[in-house]
C-alpha cells in the first residue's frame, strides 16, 4: 500500500513539475513586434531614430520583466520604401510570429493593408497611411494610432481660425506638398473644410525628390496667402525656407506637418526658422521621466541602441510615443485574456486604451472598436529661435468633417474589399 501511495505521489510530483515547467516556458516566450521600415532610401532621416527609440524602450521594459513576464523581441527589416519589398517583409515577419506589423510608409502601408485585413493581423499605421483607416468598423485590423494626416490638417485649419478672429471667410490658405501619396493625403479634408468655412484654398504641389520648388513658391507669392500649410519632409523644408526668403514670404505664415525636427531647424538656422509653426502629437526635449530613465539606465552605462544625440530629436520621441501605446496595448491584452497573445486579443488590447498619454509624454488618446485613431489630438508649437513653445493645448477639431470624409472613403474601400 505504501509503495502504491509513494508511486501516486511521485506521479503527482512529476505532473506538477510538468505543469510548472510549461508555465515557466510560457512565461519565457517573447512578444514579437515587426518593424518593416525604409532604412535605406526615402525615410532614412527619421527611421533610424524611431528604431533606436523602440529598441531602447524595449530594453528598459525587458529589464523590468518585459510585458506581463514576456520579453519583447523586435523584428527589424528594411523595405526601402518599395511596396513589393514591404509585402515580402510582412510575409516573412508573419512566418516569424510577429503580433503586430509596422510599415511607417504611406505607399508601403497601402500595399500591405489588404493582406493584413485578409489575414486578420494587427497592422500599425501611426502617423502614416490611409486617413480613413481610423474607421475600426471597416478597418478592423488597422490601427492608425495618433492623429492621422487628415486630423492634423483639420487641426491646422482650426488654429488658423483662432488667429483670424474665429472667422475663416476670405482667409487665403496655401497648401504646399510633395506630389506623392504622403503629400496628397490631406487634400480632400482641406477642400471639404474650405467649402464649409469659406476660406480660399489653393494647392501647390512640387515633384520628388523635393529640391525643385521654385515654380511652386513663385505661384505662392502671387497668391499672397495668409497662411501656408506644408506637407514636406526633411531637406524639403530647408529648400522651402530658402524659397520663402527669396520670395519675401515671412516664416511665421508657415505651418509644417509633424515630421519637422531639430535637424531641420539646424539646417535652416535657428534664427532664420524663428516663427515657424509645427503640428505635433508628442512632447519634445529630454525632460520627461521616460527619457531621463533611458539616459540613466542605458546611455550613462554605455548600453544605448544608438547615438546619444538622437535623444533630443522629435523622431526619437515619436518612436517612444508610438510604442508606448503598442506595448501598453499588448500588456492590456495579456492581462485581460492571458497567454498566448493572439492577433484578436492584441486587437482588443489596443481597443482598450483609455485616455492614454504615457504619463504626459504625448496627446491623450482613447482607442475603441469604432475609432482606431484615438481621438486625433495635436498641438501647435512655434520655434522661438531657441526652443519649441506650445501655442495651444492638445485639441482635435472638425471631428464631424473628418469622420464624414472617413466614412465616405472607408465605404468605398469596403465595396471593393468585401
Kinemage of the C-alpha trace (Angstrom):
@kinemage 1
@onewidth
@group {chain A} dominant
@subgroup {mainchain}
@vectorlist {calphas} color= white
{ca unk a 1} P 0.000 0.000 0.000
{ca unk a 2} L 2.789 2.357 0.981
{ca unk a 3} L 4.580 1.612 -2.263
{ca unk a 4} L 1.466 2.438 -4.293
{ca unk a 5} L 0.964 5.716 -2.388
{ca unk a 6} L 4.556 6.719 -2.990
{ca unk a 7} L 4.069 5.922 -6.645
{ca unk a 8} L 0.973 8.106 -6.809
{ca unk a 9} L 2.722 10.962 -5.002
{ca unk a 10} L 5.713 10.598 -7.294
{ca unk a 11} L 3.387 10.657 -10.271
{ca unk a 12} L 1.663 13.764 -8.984
{ca unk a 13} L 5.052 15.335 -8.392
{ca unk a 14} L 6.112 14.658 -11.945
{ca unk a 15} L 2.798 16.020 -13.257
{ca unk a 16} L 3.127 19.140 -11.130
{ca unk a 17} L 6.707 19.584 -12.281
{ca unk a 18} L 5.497 19.316 -15.857
{ca unk a 19} L 2.831 21.974 -15.269
{ca unk a 20} L 5.327 24.326 -13.620
{ca unk a 21} L 7.779 23.736 -16.428
{ca unk a 22} L 5.102 24.523 -19.024
{ca unk a 23} L 4.177 27.682 -17.134
{ca unk a 24} L 7.808 28.754 -16.924
{ca unk a 25} L 8.228 28.071 -20.626
{ca unk a 26} L 5.119 30.127 -21.419
{ca unk a 27} L 6.437 32.979 -19.287
{ca unk a 28} L 9.677 32.959 -21.261
{ca unk a 29} L 8.027 33.152 -24.697
{ca unk a 30} L 8.638 36.575 -26.306
{ca unk a 31} L 6.147 39.021 -27.745
{ca unk a 32} L 7.353 39.798 -31.260
{ca unk a 33} L 6.785 43.145 -32.977
{ca unk a 34} L 7.687 43.622 -36.658
{ca unk a 35} L 9.188 46.919 -37.820
{ca unk a 36} L 9.375 46.793 -41.612
{ca unk a 37} L 10.856 50.245 -42.281
{ca unk a 38} L 12.565 52.189 -45.021
{ca unk a 39} L 16.096 52.130 -43.632
{ca unk a 40} L 17.949 52.791 -46.889
{ca unk a 41} L 16.174 55.282 -49.162
{ca unk a 42} L 13.480 57.954 -48.650
{ca unk a 43} L 12.783 57.974 -44.908
{ca unk a 44} L 16.293 57.458 -43.549
{ca unk a 45} L 16.200 60.931 -41.996
{ca unk a 46} L 13.665 59.581 -39.474
{ca unk a 47} L 13.541 55.777 -39.321
{ca unk a 48} L 16.911 55.133 -37.603
{ca unk a 49} L 15.888 57.374 -34.689
{ca unk a 50} L 12.469 55.715 -34.427
{ca unk a 51} L 14.037 52.234 -34.390
{ca unk a 52} L 16.618 53.385 -31.838
{ca unk a 53} L 13.842 54.659 -29.567
{ca unk a 54} L 11.826 51.441 -29.818
{ca unk a 55} L 14.901 49.320 -29.075
{ca unk a 56} L 15.772 51.468 -26.071
{ca unk a 57} L 12.247 51.310 -24.693
{ca unk a 58} L 12.066 47.544 -25.236
{ca unk a 59} L 15.361 47.179 -23.381
{ca unk a 60} L 14.038 49.243 -20.452
{ca unk a 61} L 10.880 47.130 -20.250
{ca unk a 62} L 12.798 43.865 -20.605
{ca unk a 63} L 14.978 44.867 -17.655
{ca unk a 64} L 11.744 45.051 -15.652
{ca unk a 65} L 10.478 41.664 -16.829
{ca unk a 66} L 9.034 42.525 -20.230
{ca unk a 67} L 5.306 42.718 -20.867
{ca unk a 68} L 3.462 40.765 -18.179
{ca unk a 69} L 6.502 38.491 -17.839
{ca unk a 70} L 7.143 38.083 -21.576
{ca unk a 71} L 10.282 39.590 -23.125
{ca unk a 72} L 9.915 41.937 -26.062
{ca unk a 73} L 11.535 40.862 -29.320
{ca unk a 74} L 11.816 43.363 -32.163
{ca unk a 75} L 11.995 42.101 -35.746
{ca unk a 76} L 13.504 44.909 -37.844
{ca unk a 77} L 13.962 44.780 -41.630
{ca unk a 78} L 14.422 47.296 -44.445
{ca unk a 79} L 11.847 47.624 -47.242
{ca unk a 80} L 13.450 50.625 -48.963
{ca unk a 81} L 10.019 52.313 -49.285
{ca unk a 82} L 9.171 49.807 -52.031
{ca unk a 83} L 5.651 48.321 -51.777
{ca unk a 84} L 6.691 44.878 -53.065
{ca unk a 85} L 9.547 44.642 -50.590
{ca unk a 86} L 7.143 45.751 -47.886
{ca unk a 87} L 4.813 42.883 -48.803
{ca unk a 88} L 7.756 40.453 -48.702
{ca unk a 89} L 8.783 41.777 -45.283
{ca unk a 90} L 5.238 41.392 -43.996
{ca unk a 91} L 5.068 37.771 -45.182
{ca unk a 92} L 8.428 36.957 -43.596
{ca unk a 93} L 7.526 38.563 -40.278
{ca unk a 94} L 4.224 36.725 -40.330
{ca unk a 95} L 6.098 33.427 -40.594
{ca unk a 96} L 8.413 34.556 -37.784
{ca unk a 97} L 5.461 35.018 -35.427
{ca unk a 98} L 5.088 38.797 -35.191
{ca unk a 99} L 1.977 40.000 -33.358
{ca unk a 100} L 1.961 43.496 -34.936
{ca unk a 101} L 3.256 44.827 -38.265
{ca unk a 102} L 4.517 48.399 -38.638
{ca unk a 103} L 5.478 49.780 -42.078
{ca unk a 104} L 5.994 53.533 -41.372
{ca unk a 105} L 5.439 54.486 -45.003
{ca unk a 106} L 2.244 55.599 -46.717
{ca unk a 107} L 2.748 53.741 -50.052
{ca unk a 108} L 4.003 50.562 -48.362
{ca unk a 109} L 1.221 50.662 -45.760
{ca unk a 110} L -1.366 50.960 -48.517
{ca unk a 111} L 0.146 47.969 -50.323
{ca unk a 112} L 0.239 45.711 -47.257
{ca unk a 113} L -3.096 46.741 -45.753
{ca unk a 114} L -5.378 44.409 -47.770
{ca unk a 115} L -3.210 41.404 -46.816
{ca unk a 116} L -3.242 42.261 -43.131
{ca unk a 117} L -7.016 42.668 -43.289
{ca unk a 118} L -7.476 39.329 -45.033
{ca unk a 119} L -5.089 37.531 -42.664
{ca unk a 120} L -6.573 39.050 -39.517
{ca unk a 121} L -3.273 40.556 -38.375
{ca unk a 122} L -2.811 43.816 -36.471
{ca unk a 123} L -1.147 46.407 -38.685
{ca unk a 124} L 0.082 49.659 -37.181
{ca unk a 125} L -0.290 52.810 -39.218
{ca unk a 126} L 0.753 55.509 -36.752
{ca unk a 127} L 1.149 58.931 -38.426
{ca unk a 128} L 1.214 57.471 -41.950
{ca unk a 129} L -1.105 55.769 -44.437
{ca unk a 130} L -4.823 55.969 -45.093
{ca unk a 131} L -6.737 58.542 -43.095
{ca unk a 132} L -9.971 56.536 -43.288
{ca unk a 133} L -8.318 53.587 -41.505
{ca unk a 134} L -9.363 55.107 -38.185
{ca unk a 135} L -12.774 53.594 -39.000
{ca unk a 136} L -12.449 50.431 -36.922
{ca unk a 137} L -15.774 49.091 -38.150
{ca unk a 138} L -14.309 48.772 -41.660
{ca unk a 139} L -10.580 48.514 -40.935
{ca unk a 140} L -10.883 46.044 -38.076
{ca unk a 141} L -7.171 45.125 -38.042
{ca unk a 142} L -5.593 48.504 -38.872
{ca unk a 143} L -4.517 50.938 -36.141
{ca unk a 144} L -3.532 54.489 -37.178
{ca unk a 145} L -2.840 55.289 -33.512
{ca unk a 146} L -2.364 59.015 -33.051
{ca unk a 147} L -3.516 61.871 -35.302
{ca unk a 148} L -3.865 60.981 -38.965
{ca unk a 149} L -2.801 63.440 -41.636
{ca unk a 150} L -6.488 64.229 -42.104
{ca unk a 151} L -7.000 65.100 -38.458
{ca unk a 152} L -3.756 67.036 -38.319
{ca unk a 153} L -4.751 69.159 -41.326
{ca unk a 154} L -8.150 69.860 -39.766
{ca unk a 155} L -6.455 70.970 -36.553
{ca unk a 156} L -4.164 73.291 -38.537
{ca unk a 157} L -7.250 74.967 -40.012
{ca unk a 158} L -8.773 75.356 -36.544
{ca unk a 159} L -5.571 77.038 -35.353
{ca unk a 160} L -5.703 79.425 -38.308
{ca unk a 161} L -9.325 80.167 -37.461
{ca unk a 162} L -8.429 81.126 -33.889
{ca unk a 163} L -5.814 83.501 -35.295
{ca unk a 164} L -8.406 85.052 -37.626
{ca unk a 165} L -10.960 86.157 -35.023
{ca unk a 166} L -12.735 82.795 -35.410
{ca unk a 167} L -13.744 83.678 -38.970
{ca unk a 168} L -12.212 82.000 -41.996
{ca unk a 169} L -14.248 83.602 -44.744
{ca unk a 170} L -11.851 85.412 -47.046
{ca unk a 171} L -8.720 83.940 -45.443
{ca unk a 172} L -6.249 82.654 -48.038
{ca unk a 173} L -4.607 79.295 -47.319
{ca unk a 174} L -1.886 77.754 -49.482
{ca unk a 175} L -1.282 74.018 -49.280
{ca unk a 176} L 2.296 73.194 -50.280
{ca unk a 177} L 3.030 69.490 -50.689
{ca unk a 178} L 5.258 66.893 -52.252
{ca unk a 179} L 3.322 65.348 -55.156
{ca unk a 180} L 3.353 61.858 -53.694
{ca unk a 181} L 0.872 59.838 -51.563
{ca unk a 182} L 2.191 61.289 -48.290
{ca unk a 183} L 1.721 64.853 -49.507
{ca unk a 184} L -1.624 64.215 -51.171
{ca unk a 185} L -3.318 62.724 -48.077
{ca unk a 186} L -4.828 65.927 -46.572
{ca unk a 187} L -6.243 67.369 -49.810
{ca unk a 188} L -9.806 66.040 -49.530
{ca unk a 189} L -10.228 67.222 -45.940
{ca unk a 190} L -8.806 70.652 -46.770
{ca unk a 191} L -11.177 71.007 -49.740
{ca unk a 192} L -14.147 69.968 -47.585
{ca unk a 193} L -13.223 72.482 -44.893
{ca unk a 194} L -12.696 75.255 -47.464
{ca unk a 195} L -16.208 74.679 -48.806
{ca unk a 196} L -17.654 74.676 -45.294
{ca unk a 197} L -15.759 77.626 -43.809
{ca unk a 198} L -15.383 79.821 -46.882
{ca unk a 199} L -11.621 80.240 -46.908
{ca unk a 200} L -9.760 80.369 -50.210
{ca unk a 201} L -7.638 77.247 -50.712
{ca unk a 202} L -5.044 76.788 -53.430
{ca unk a 203} L -2.850 73.727 -53.939
{ca unk a 204} L 0.849 73.975 -54.747
{ca unk a 205} L 2.485 70.602 -55.488
{ca unk a 206} L 6.151 70.102 -56.262
{ca unk a 207} L 7.860 66.963 -57.630
{ca unk a 208} L 10.085 64.382 -55.973
{ca unk a 209} L 12.717 64.488 -54.597
{ca unk a 210} L 11.673 67.967 -53.443
{ca unk a 211} L 14.731 70.002 -54.373
{ca unk a 212} L 12.951 71.989 -57.096
{ca unk a 213} L 10.226 74.116 -55.509
{ca unk a 214} L 10.913 77.375 -57.343
{ca unk a 215} L 7.797 77.391 -59.526
{ca unk a 216} L 5.525 76.455 -56.610
{ca unk a 217} L 6.862 79.317 -54.491
{ca unk a 218} L 6.563 81.804 -57.357
{ca unk a 219} L 2.885 80.898 -57.595
{ca unk a 220} L 2.501 81.115 -53.823
{ca unk a 221} L 3.994 84.624 -53.851
{ca unk a 222} L 1.425 85.661 -56.455
{ca unk a 223} L -1.384 84.078 -54.431
{ca unk a 224} L -0.176 86.029 -51.364
{ca unk a 225} L -1.666 83.660 -48.755
{ca unk a 226} L -2.321 84.488 -45.126
{ca unk a 227} L -1.078 81.012 -44.145
{ca unk a 228} L 0.897 78.184 -45.719
{ca unk a 229} L 0.280 74.597 -44.614
{ca unk a 230} L 3.172 72.397 -45.703
{ca unk a 231} L 3.360 68.615 -46.127
{ca unk a 232} L 7.116 68.373 -46.627
{ca unk a 233} L 9.901 66.207 -45.236
{ca unk a 234} L 13.499 66.741 -44.158
{ca unk a 235} L 15.535 68.784 -46.671
{ca unk a 236} L 12.336 69.819 -48.453
{ca unk a 237} L 11.749 72.235 -45.566
{ca unk a 238} L 15.264 73.662 -45.968
{ca unk a 239} L 14.572 74.273 -49.666
{ca unk a 240} L 11.239 75.848 -48.723
{ca unk a 241} L 12.920 78.233 -46.270
{ca unk a 242} L 15.300 79.444 -48.987
{ca unk a 243} L 12.416 79.965 -51.394
{ca unk a 244} L 10.422 81.851 -48.765
{ca unk a 245} L 13.342 84.199 -48.214
{ca unk a 246} L 13.842 84.655 -51.963
{ca unk a 247} L 10.148 85.465 -52.423
{ca unk a 248} L 9.867 87.714 -49.378
{ca unk a 249} L 7.424 85.452 -47.534
{ca unk a 250} L 7.703 85.619 -43.713
{ca unk a 251} L 8.346 82.404 -41.768
{ca unk a 252} L 5.523 82.988 -39.291
{ca unk a 253} L 2.997 82.059 -42.003
{ca unk a 254} L 4.432 78.535 -42.321
{ca unk a 255} L 2.779 75.561 -40.535
{ca unk a 256} L 4.536 72.270 -41.201
{ca unk a 257} L 3.492 68.653 -40.690
{ca unk a 258} L 4.635 66.781 -37.555
{ca unk a 259} L 7.787 65.267 -39.158
{ca unk a 260} L 9.722 68.549 -38.926
{ca unk a 261} L 12.566 68.039 -36.431
{ca unk a 262} L 15.585 69.595 -34.736
{ca unk a 263} L 17.951 68.651 -37.577
{ca unk a 264} L 15.739 70.683 -39.933
{ca unk a 265} L 15.995 73.639 -37.549
{ca unk a 266} L 19.794 73.361 -37.548
{ca unk a 267} L 19.901 73.160 -41.356
{ca unk a 268} L 17.628 76.185 -41.782
{ca unk a 269} L 19.311 78.092 -38.957
{ca unk a 270} L 17.851 78.632 -35.501
{ca unk a 271} L 17.302 82.345 -36.048
{ca unk a 272} L 16.085 82.009 -39.640
{ca unk a 273} L 13.435 79.471 -38.526
{ca unk a 274} L 12.037 81.779 -35.852
{ca unk a 275} L 8.235 81.971 -36.016
{ca unk a 276} L 7.788 78.664 -37.847
{ca unk a 277} L 4.902 76.516 -36.557
{ca unk a 278} L 4.659 72.742 -36.322
{ca unk a 279} L 1.803 70.398 -35.535
{ca unk a 280} L 2.895 67.734 -33.070
{ca unk a 281} L 1.492 64.885 -31.015
{ca unk a 282} L 4.476 64.310 -28.731
{ca unk a 283} L 6.398 66.461 -26.256
{ca unk a 284} L 9.918 67.469 -27.220
{ca unk a 285} L 13.180 67.531 -25.299
{ca unk a 286} L 14.542 65.200 -22.629
{ca unk a 287} L 12.709 66.377 -19.504
{ca unk a 288} L 10.133 63.580 -19.414
{ca unk a 289} L 10.815 60.844 -16.810
{ca unk a 290} L 10.953 58.140 -19.508
{ca unk a 291} L 13.770 59.960 -21.329
{ca unk a 292} L 15.567 60.517 -18.048
{ca unk a 293} L 15.300 56.816 -17.223
{ca unk a 294} L 16.632 55.824 -20.648
{ca unk a 295} L 19.573 58.187 -20.245
{ca unk a 296} L 20.365 56.934 -16.744
{ca unk a 297} L 19.821 53.200 -17.215
{ca unk a 298} L 21.140 52.839 -20.753
{ca unk a 299} L 23.239 55.667 -22.176
{ca unk a 300} L 25.094 56.557 -18.991
{ca unk a 301} L 26.079 52.871 -18.820
{ca unk a 302} L 27.042 52.537 -22.486
{ca unk a 303} L 24.011 50.339 -23.284
{ca unk a 304} L 22.049 52.620 -25.624
{ca unk a 305} L 20.902 51.423 -29.041
{ca unk a 306} L 22.404 54.319 -30.981
{ca unk a 307} L 23.906 57.779 -30.846
{ca unk a 308} L 23.041 59.667 -27.661
{ca unk a 309} L 22.487 62.899 -29.629
{ca unk a 310} L 19.285 61.470 -31.130
{ca unk a 311} L 17.582 61.576 -27.747
{ca unk a 312} L 16.986 65.279 -28.321
{ca unk a 313} L 15.163 64.628 -31.585
{ca unk a 314} L 11.446 64.683 -32.363
{ca unk a 315} L 11.752 61.444 -34.330
{ca unk a 316} L 13.172 59.610 -31.331
{ca unk a 317} L 10.343 60.882 -29.135
{ca unk a 318} L 7.837 59.904 -31.802
{ca unk a 319} L 9.125 56.326 -31.730
{ca unk a 320} L 8.717 56.243 -27.950
{ca unk a 321} L 5.186 57.647 -28.238
{ca unk a 322} L 4.060 55.126 -30.851
{ca unk a 323} L 5.395 52.117 -28.989
{ca unk a 324} L 4.282 53.324 -25.575
{ca unk a 325} L 0.789 52.775 -26.953
{ca unk a 326} L 1.618 49.487 -28.677
{ca unk a 327} L 3.361 47.925 -25.680
{ca unk a 328} L 0.550 49.100 -23.394
{ca unk a 329} L -1.988 47.532 -25.759
{ca unk a 330} L -0.088 44.247 -25.574
{ca unk a 331} L 0.055 44.475 -21.771
{ca unk a 332} L -3.689 45.042 -21.535
{ca unk a 333} L -4.320 42.138 -23.905
{ca unk a 334} L -2.208 39.651 -21.923
{ca unk a 335} L -3.564 40.901 -18.600
{ca unk a 336} L -7.186 40.589 -19.722
{ca unk a 337} L -7.069 37.496 -21.927
{ca unk a 338} L -3.944 35.620 -20.880
{ca unk a 339} L -1.301 33.836 -22.895
{ca unk a 340} L -0.822 33.059 -25.747
{ca unk a 341} L -1.243 36.541 -27.169
{ca unk a 342} L -3.339 36.137 -30.308
{ca unk a 343} L -3.923 38.740 -33.037
{ca unk a 344} L -7.549 39.049 -31.958
{ca unk a 345} L -6.576 39.654 -28.339
{ca unk a 346} L -3.896 42.138 -29.406
{ca unk a 347} L -6.571 43.996 -31.353
{ca unk a 348} L -8.840 44.061 -28.305
{ca unk a 349} L -5.941 45.187 -26.126
{ca unk a 350} L -5.328 48.226 -28.331
{ca unk a 351} L -9.057 48.928 -28.312
{ca unk a 352} L -8.834 49.070 -24.501
{ca unk a 353} L -6.593 52.163 -24.414
{ca unk a 354} L -8.396 54.895 -22.475
{ca unk a 355} L -7.107 58.476 -22.223
{ca unk a 356} L -3.593 57.061 -22.550
{ca unk a 357} L -0.826 59.682 -22.713
{ca unk a 358} L 2.212 57.748 -21.408
{ca unk a 359} L 2.294 59.933 -18.312
{ca unk a 360} L 2.122 63.189 -20.223
{ca unk a 361} L 4.520 62.195 -22.988
{ca unk a 362} L 2.006 62.624 -25.815
{ca unk a 363} L -1.519 63.694 -26.659
{ca unk a 364} L -4.057 61.631 -24.691
{ca unk a 365} L -5.837 59.009 -26.770
{ca unk a 366} L -8.804 56.726 -26.359
{ca unk a 367} L -8.965 53.852 -28.846
{ca unk a 368} L -12.231 51.965 -29.355
{ca unk a 369} L -13.601 49.359 -31.732
{ca unk a 370} L -15.113 52.224 -33.752
{ca unk a 371} L -12.226 54.705 -33.535
{ca unk a 372} L -8.784 53.184 -34.119
{ca unk a 373} L -7.118 56.608 -34.179
{ca unk a 374} L -7.556 57.551 -30.566
{ca unk a 375} L -9.159 60.966 -30.977
{ca unk a 376} L -6.757 62.817 -33.289
{ca unk a 377} L -5.411 65.404 -30.842
{ca unk a 378} L -2.427 67.560 -31.783
{ca unk a 379} L -0.790 70.726 -30.517
{ca unk a 380} L 0.690 73.676 -32.390
{ca unk a 381} L 4.246 74.534 -31.355
{ca unk a 382} L 6.265 77.550 -32.504
{ca unk a 383} L 10.040 77.847 -32.795
{ca unk a 384} L 11.074 80.986 -30.905
{ca unk a 385} L 14.682 80.970 -32.083
{ca unk a 386} L 15.912 78.698 -29.302
{ca unk a 387} L 13.169 76.206 -28.439
{ca unk a 388} L 9.686 74.973 -29.286
{ca unk a 389} L 6.957 76.889 -27.468
{ca unk a 390} L 3.404 75.425 -27.319
{ca unk a 391} L 0.836 77.756 -28.846
{ca unk a 392} L -2.152 75.594 -27.909
{ca unk a 393} L -3.071 72.726 -25.667
{ca unk a 394} L -3.885 69.269 -27.049
{ca unk a 395} L -7.020 69.505 -29.188
{ca unk a 396} L -8.936 67.985 -32.073
{ca unk a 397} L -11.219 69.972 -34.347
{ca unk a 398} L -13.782 69.414 -37.081
{ca unk a 399} L -14.264 65.825 -35.959
{ca unk a 400} L -17.595 65.719 -37.810
{ca unk a 401} L -15.948 66.786 -41.063
{ca unk a 402} L -13.052 64.365 -40.652
{ca unk a 403} L -15.427 61.500 -39.924
{ca unk a 404} L -17.677 62.456 -42.836
{ca unk a 405} L -14.723 62.054 -45.184
{ca unk a 406} L -13.562 58.937 -43.299
{ca unk a 407} L -16.936 57.215 -43.698
{ca unk a 408} L -17.160 58.147 -47.367
{ca unk a 409} L -13.691 56.795 -48.150
{ca unk a 410} L -13.973 53.690 -45.947
{ca unk a 411} L -17.303 52.826 -47.584
{ca unk a 412} L -15.587 52.916 -50.971
{ca unk a 413} L -12.876 50.621 -49.646
{ca unk a 414} L -15.471 48.227 -48.246
{ca unk a 415} L -17.191 47.994 -51.638
{ca unk a 416} L -14.033 46.848 -53.403
{ca unk a 417} L -12.673 44.789 -50.495
{ca unk a 418} L -15.637 42.779 -49.164
